[in-house]
Amino acid sequence: MILRPFRRSADNRTIASFYGTIVAQARLPVFYAAYGVPDTVQGRFDLIVLHLVLLLRRLAKTTAGPALGQRLFDRFCGDLDDNLREMGIGDLAVPKHMRRFGEAFYGRQAAYLAALDAPDERDFENALARNILAEAANGKAGCLARYARTAVRALDAQQEDELLRGRVAFPSPEAFADG
């Protein structure tokens, strides 16, 4: 019982590392300049969701995955709530916005996971084009899908003990930007 606070602190560092890595990856300029992701609040949200879904998928395969995954999702929701309040959204409107974010997250998660498992690779491209890319960038869906599939393979190849320490390695998106 006395060691519980120390363990929680290690878990907090792991979650902070996960979330920091996801946000840093989603903020890489190449996604906006070369892939055609709109450089908007919605575009950044969609990229964070994509990376979060990919990491949650991998965490679900680990021994501590469900608990860490839930804490990571809670951190994501806390960050969204904080950002809404920083943007001046009133206390009464925050829950409505959070409900919309939750619906968007779960819808995208279901679409991405189903499309990743689909035999036709174009299903994933279509899901990404529909949810992330601007109309003019639909031709880049294949590039984004190749990047995300490579991220899935890289996450799956990571050693569980390294992953559970918060060490996440996403591939470089520059390698897939040219098509």
Secondary structure as GFF3:
##gff-version 3
##sequence-region A 1 179
A	DSSP	alpha_helix	4	26	.	.	.	ID=ss1
A	DSSP	alpha_helix	29	33	.	.	.	ID=ss2
A	DSSP	alpha_helix	41	59	.	.	.	ID=ss3
A	DSSP	alpha_helix	65	86	.	.	.	ID=ss4
A	DSSP	alpha_helix	94	117	.	.	.	ID=ss5
A	DSSP	alpha_helix	122	131	.	.	.	ID=ss6
A	DSSP	three_ten_helix	135	140	.	.	.	ID=ss7
A	DSSP	alpha_helix	141	157	.	.	.	ID=ss8
A	DSSP	alpha_helix	160	164	.	.	.	ID=ss9
A	DSSP	three_ten_helix	173	176	.	.	.	ID=ss10
###
